[in-house]
Amino acid sequence: MKLEQLREFRQLAYECLGNAKDATFELADAVMTTRHVSCLGDLALNPLFRREWSSAYEALQDCRPDQEKLMQLYIEQMSQVERPLLAIDHRESHRMNDPIITER
């Protein structure tokens, strides 16, 4: 994806976010660039999230993205790629206090 295409994609995605666009967009950037997250406050410490930590909570509470438009935007971007690479985190989550863990 070329830089201009990326800028256009980001602008179109931004327009789909509804309320609290700026904080939500910065929070999304923080999600994509923070290596280890144990709580929402970790994302607020990311340099790409330029707001106070409480804005992270407010962004999640206030943002009501147009899910249909965002999905269409994603599909359009994927159709431009010959072989899209989709990455999914499938790591197993170990919950040591879970009573069922011995049965797994």
N, C-alpha and C positions, 0 to 999 in steps of 0.2 A: 504494500500500500504506500503510495507516495505521500509526501508531507501535505500537499494541498488536499488530497483526498481525505487524509486523516483529520485535517482542520474542518473540512466540510461535514464529515461524519460526526465529529464532536459537537459542532454547532447544531446540527439536526437533532442529535440526542439531547442536547441541552434544552432545546425548545419543547421536547416531549415531557419534561419533568414536572410541570405544574408549579405549585408553591415551593418556596425555599430552593429555587434552582441553583443558586450559587453555592450554598452550603452543601446541597446534595451532590453536586458535581464534584466539588472538592473532596467530599467524603468518598465518592466512588474512586477518585484518583488515589486517595489514601489506601483504600481497600486493595487496589491493584499493585501498589508499590510497598506495602508494609509486609515484611517477611514473616514475622510471628505476631499474632494478635491473640491476647487472652481476654481483652475486654474492649469495649467501645472507646474507652479513654486512650488506649494505645493508638488508635487511628487518629484521634485528635492531636497526638504528639507528632504526627507525620508533618514534615515541612510543607507538603502540598495542601494540607488543611490549615488555612491561614486564619482561622477563627478561634474563638474561645472554645474550650472543651464542651461546654453545655450546648453549643450550636450543633454538635454531632447528634445529640439526642433530639433536638428540635427539628433538625433536617429530616430525620426518620419519621417523626411524628407528623410533620406538616406536609411532606412531599406526597403527592398523589399523581404518579406518572401515568401517562396514557400508555398502558401496557400494549395495546393493539398497535399503536403507531411505532413504539419501540421495537416490537417483534418484527414488524414489516421492515423497519430500517435495518435490523440485523440480517434478515433474510436477503434483502437487496445487496448488502455488503458481501454476504457469503456467496451469492450467485455470480459475483465478479471474479471469484477465485476458482482456478481450475480444480484444485484439490484442497478444500478447506481443512484445517487442522483444528479440531475441537478438543480442548483439554478439560478433564474433569478430575477433581480431587476425590479419589476413591479410598483413601487411607481409612483403615479400620479405627474406630474410636474405642479405646479401652476404658471402660468405666469400672474401676476396681471395686466400687461399693455396690455395684449392681448384683442383686441376689441371683440373677439368672446366668451370670457369666460362667459358672461352673458347668452349666448344661450346654454351652456352646462348643 
